[in-house]
């Protein structure tokens, strides 16, 4: 832009500045006259985050209040008599100032030891949207050069409240705002909400007729999303709205928002590691049929008993997932199977090294399960364990038995270096819980060894695609899997014992404690 043109633009802006300031003052004075609190006035003037943190300084800087009104000592007696018509007393700065101290001193909050910090969850009544709508109609009529029917006239109530509360919590708790922190739940209610919202049926009866006809929306009068979708100045008839609801809205000193009991929710954290299973009589997760336990314990419960106490939760709250699963009678050896414990409402987000070592040692005393490499991981890291399962390879060792003595020809036929694809119809033993399908699975290699001590036995090492049913690969499941070892050697063969030797997943990080 040429210099002369830039000068003209600057001069134009400077010339319009006094007019904009005057308009701003006019809006502020009007909103104050109809019982809007100072914070809500700043919302309609599109205040910044820094301004909401220090309301007094912001209003003085904008020349909206005299400089001699120090420390929030204001003379507007009417505001002391009536709650704000927009926020219903939500932005009572004295009450907000005590919130942070209440959080810090709350016994429920003190049980958390989370270094990440905190976040807030604020529940506000929908009636605040209705009051904003009434003021929206009002300011569009009175200040058409500044406010428009299709554009929200203010900073959202919840956004402004969070700016104020988060700043105070950060300063009082001496911890940062973080989505990984302890959630501070702050609920608000309004006694007259239903009564006020019922007026909307007279304004737009069609909206509520459709909601009553929809079985999913019968329980609540109107949702927040439905209000925002159907009730704006450009969506409803302004005259009809004014007929059934006051514009601007009104309030009284007796009825305002009431803050409910504070509550807290700890972060959801994820603990990853690898486990070995040495027992052939242990399920991976609790085995229940018709509400009755089939086995006394499980891998999940053995691990959970050592992990849960550190995080201040019960082992029933832990959500277990792993890279595949082995049958009850199958051992998991080698480096172990990667697993993750999802821990909801954790009381701490730290795992000191000495605690991790103690957990691993405690699980090891069970003699049936061992864990290693346990560590905290991020939610986004779970992609390693939850996706691409069928692309992984699994390594097995099977002890097989034959009806006829094992021959060199049998061993030779079960030494296969080239990958082959077989078709597996859902095995009979899992058909009660799996969809009946024919699944192609790749076997990458097979290597058999005869057993000197038993002429009817052989050990077979198998590398296959994840999701392969190894037992059926051996005996064919009455021909439902093919080719199978039975069809390859042309003789009856069954599996006596099976071990998982390795899983092709280099996650989580190996720590080598």
N, C-alpha and C positions, 0 to 999 in steps of 0.2 A: 504494500500500500504506500503511495507517495506521501511525503512528509506533510504537504498541505492538507491532504485528505485526512490523515491521522489527526491533525490539529483540529479540523472541523468536527470530527467524531468526538474528540475529547471535550471540545467546547459545548457540543450538544448535550453530552452526558452531564457536564457540570451545570448547565442551565436547567436541566430537568431534575437535578438532585434536590433542590429545595422543595419542589412540588411533590416529589416522592416522599420526602420526610414529612411533609404536611399531611399527605394522604395516610401515611403510616400512623401518625399521631391521631388523626381523625378516627381510624379503625380502632386503635387502642382505647381511646376515650369512650367510643360507643360500646365496645364489648364490656368495658368496666361498668358502664352505666346500667347494663342489663344483667349484672351479677356474674360476669365471667371472672374467674380468678386470674392472677397475673401470669401463671404458667400457661393457662389455656389461651390467653391473649397472645403470648409469645408463640404458641403453636400456630395460630392463625396468621402470624407475621413470619412464619417459616424460619423460626430460630435455628441456630446451629447447635451442634453437640456441646461446644464450649459454652454457649449462652445458657443452655439448660442446666449446666453444672453450677453456674453462679447467676441466678435470676436477677438479684439486686444489681450487680455490676452490668449485666446485659441491658436492663431497662434504663439505667443511667447513661450508658454509652449511647443508646439510641435516642437520648433526650426525651424519653417517654415519662420519666418521673424526675422530680427535682432532686438535686444532689444532696439536699439536707435530710432526706428520708433514709437515714442510716440504719443498718442492721435489721432491715425488714420491719421497722416501726411505722406502719401505715395508718392513715387516719380515716380510711373509707369505712365508716361504721356499718354501712349496709352489707359489706362483704362479711362482717363478723356475724351478722344476723342470719344470713341465708347461705346455704352451700352453693357452690358454683353450679350454674345451670348446665355447663358442658360436661364437667367431670364428676359432679356430685360429691365433691370433697376429696376426690382421689389425690389431688395435688396439694393436700395440706402439708406444707413443708415441715412443720413441727412433728407431725406423725411419721413422715417419711424419714426424718432424721433419727428417730428412735429405732427404726427397723433394723439398721445395720448392727446396732448394739444388741438388739434382741437375738439376731442370728448368731452373733459371736458367743453370747452367753447361754444359748439354748443347749440343753443337755443332749438332745438328739444330734445336733450339729457337732458337738465336741467328741462324739464317738468316731468321727471320720478323721483319718490321717492321710489326706490326699494332697500331694505336692502340686498337682496340675492347677488347682485353683477352684473356681466355682462357676456356675452358670445359673440363670434364673428362668423360672417358668411362672408367668403371671397370668392368672385366670380372671378375666373381666366380664361383667355382665353385658349382654347384647344391647341393653337399653342405651348404653353410651353411643352406639352407632345411631340409634334413633335420635338422640339429642344432637349429635353432630349433623344429622340430616336436616333437622329443624333450623339449626344455625346456618347451615349451608344455603338453604332457601333464603334466609334472612339477609346474609351478607351479599349474595348474588343480586338481590333487589336493591340494596342500599349502596353497594360499591361495585357496579357492573364493569368498571374499568380494571378492577383488580381480581375479582372472583368470577368463575365461570361454571355453568351447570355440568359440564363434562369433566371437570378437573377437581379432585378433592381440595378443599380450601385450606387444609391444615396439615401439620405433622400429626400422624396417627397417635392416639392417646397412649397405646402400649409402647410405641417407639420412644416417645418423650419420657414416659415413666422409667423405661429401662435405662435411658441415658442418665437419669438422676440417680436411680437406685444402684446401678452398677458402679458408678463413680464412688458412691458412699461405701459400698461393700468393699471395693478394692482398697480404699483408704483404711477402713476399720479392720478388715480381716488380714490385711497386708499380704494378699494373694491376688493373682491376676484373674480376669475373666477368661474362661477356657471351656470349650465344648466338651473337654475330657474331665471336667471337674465335678464337684458335688453340686447337684441341682437343688436350688433353693426354691421351693414351691410356695407362692404367695397368692392365695385365693381371695377374691372380693365378691360380695353379693349385694343385692339391692332389694329391699323388701317390696317395693312397688313395681318391680320389673314386669311381671306378667300383666298387671293391670294396664301399664303404659303400652306394652307391645300389642295388646288386644286391639288397640285402635287401628293397627295396620290392616286388620280384616276389612275395615270400612274403606280404607284407602285403595287397596288392591285385592278385592275378594277373589279374583281369578287365581292368584298365586296360591292361596290357601286351599281352594277347591282342588287344585292339582296335587298339592301336598297330601291332602286327606285321601286322595284316590291312590296314592303311591304307598304300598305297604311298608316301604323302607323309611318313610318320613312321618309316620303317624304318631310316634311317641313324643316328639318335641314340637313345640309350637312353631318355631322357625330356627334354623341354624344360622351360624355366622356367615357361612358361604352363601346361603340363600338370600340373606339380607343384602349382602354386598352386590349380589347379582341383580336383584329385582328392585332395590330401593335407592335410587339416586335421583337428583332433580331432573335428569334427562329421561328417566324411565317411568316416572309417575306424574299424575296430574297435580300441579302445585295448589290449585284452588281447593281441590278435594282434600289434600293433605292438611291445609290450613283450617278446613272446616272441622276436622276431627282431632287436630293436635296443635298446641300453641306454638306460634312462630313469632319471636324466639321462644324456646322452651322456658318453663318456670320451675322453681324449686322452693323449698322451705327450709327453715333451720332445723326441723325435726327429723327429716328423712334424708339420708345420704348413704354412700357406700359404707359397707362394714367389712373390715378385713377379718378373714377367718384365721384358723390356727396354722401357723407355719409348719411345714413338713419338709423332709429332706430325702433325696434319693442319691445314693452313691453312684459312681461311674460304672459302666459295664466294661470290664477289662477281659483280656484274653491271655490265657497261659498255655503255651505250646510246649511240646516235648516229644519224646519217643518212649514207647513202652514195649517190654518183652512179657510174654505170657508163657510160663513154664508148666502150667497144669493142663491136663486134658479133661478136666471136669470143672471148667470155669467159663462162664459166658462173658462176652465183652461188656454188655449192659445188663441191667436187672432183667431176668427172664421171668415174665409173668404170663400166666394163662388163666383166663376167667378170674382175675384178681388174686390168684394164688401163686406164690413163688415156686419155681421149679428147682432153683438152686440157692444155696445160702448166701452167696456173694457174687461179685462180678469184678471185672477189671475196673470199670468206672467207679464202683464203690470203694475198692481198695485204694485207688489213687485219691479219690475225693476225701476220704477220711483223713488223709495227711495234708491236703491242700486247703480245704475249706476253713479250718479254724484260723489260719493266718489272715484270711480276708474277711473274717467276721460274719460268715454265712454258714448255713447248714449245707451238708453235702447234697441234700435233695434239690437245692437251688442251682446246682451246677448243671450246665448243659454240655454234654459230651459229644464230640464228633471226631472222626478219624479218617485216615486215608484207607477206606475199605474196612472189612471186618473178617475175622476168621471164625470158623465154627467152634462150638464148645470144646470138641475133642481135638482141636488143632492148636499146636503151639506156635508162638511167634518168636523167633530167635534172631540172631544176627544183630544188626544195628537197631532193630525195633521198628514199630509202626508209628508214624507221625500221628499225633493227636492234638486236640485243642479243647480246653475247658473254657466255656463262656461263663463269666462270673458277674451276675447282675447285682447291683447295689453293693458293690465291694466297699468295705470300710477303709481300705488302704489301696493305693495305686503303686506301691513299691514292693519289690521282691529282693531284699538283700541277699548277697551271695551265701552267707552262712545259713540263712533260712532255706534257700533252694537246696543246698547240700543236705540239710537235715530232712527235708521232705523226701529227697531221693533215698536217703538211708532208711527212713521209716517205712516207705513202701517196700524196700528190699527185704525187710524183716518178715514180710508175709510169706516168703519162699515161693510164692506163686506168681508174683508180678514184680517187675523192676522198671524204673523209669530213669531217663537220662536227658540231659540237655534242656531241662525245663527253664523257661524264660518267658517274659512278658512280650507280646507282639501286638501290632496295631491291627485294627479291624480290616484294613485294606490288604493285610498280608494273608488273610484267610483264603484269598483267591487260589493260593497254592494247594490247599487241601480240598476245596469245594468245587473246583472246575477242572476240566480236562482229565477226569478220572479214567475214562476209557483209553486215553493215550499213554497211560502209565504201564510199566511192566512190573510183574511180580515174579519172584524167584521162589520155587518150592522144592522140597525134598520129600518124596513119597516112599514108604515101605510097602511094596506090593507083594501079593501072594498069588501063586498060580496053582491050578488044579493038577497040572503035569509038572514034572521037574523042569527047572529052567535050563534052556539049552543055549549054546553059543548063538544059534540062529535068532532066538528070541531077543537076546541082548543086542545083536547086530541090528535087528529091525527097529529097536527102540534107541538107536543112536542116530538122531536126526538133526542135522546142522542147518538145513534150509527151512525157513518159515513155511507153515501151511495154515490154511483157514479151515475151521470146522464149523458145523452148524450145531447149536445146542438148543433143543426145545426145553422150555422151563422144566427143571427136574421135578420128579414126582414128590420128593421130600419137601420142596418149598412151594408147591403149587397152591397151597392154601393161603399163601401171602404174597405171591408174585403173579403178575399177568401172564397168561399163556401166550408165549411168543417163541419164534425161532430166532435165535440171536447168533450172528456170525462172530466168531472169536479167533484171534490169531495166536497160534503156538509158535514161538520163535526158535526154540531148540528143545531137544529131549536127549538125555544121556543116561543110559541104564548101566548098572553094575550088578553082577551076580553076587550072592552072599555065600561065603564058604561054609558058614555054620548051618545053613538051611537050604537044601536044594530046591525048595519050593518058594524061595523069596528072592526078591531083587530090590535094590535101591535105585530110584529114578529121580534125577534132577530135571526140573521143568522150568522153562522161562516162558511166560505167557502174558497175553494182554490182560489187564485188570478186568475183573468181572467174569473170568473163566471159572466154571465149576470143575475143579480138579478131580473130585471123586468120580464124577460122571465121565470125564475125559478118560479115566482109567477103565471103568467097567461098562460104559456105554449107556447106562440107565435104560436097559431093555431096548437098546437101539435108538433111543431118543437123541443121543449125541454121536456124531460121526464126522470124520473118522475118529475112532477111539483106539486106545491101546489094545483092546480086545480084538477089534477088527484088523488092526495092523499086524499082530502076531498070530492071529487065527486060533487063539486058545482062550479059555476062561481065565480071567485075571481080576483081582479085586484089590482094594486098598485097605491096608491094616492100620497105618498111621501116616499122618501128614504134618509137615512143619512148613511154616513160612520162613524162608531164609533171608529174604531181602525185599525191599520195596524201592522202586526206581523214583524216589522223590528226595532231592537234596534240600530238605527243609524240615524243621527249622535249623538254624545255624548250629553246627556241632561245637560244643563248648569244651569237651574233653576234661571234665572235672576229675 
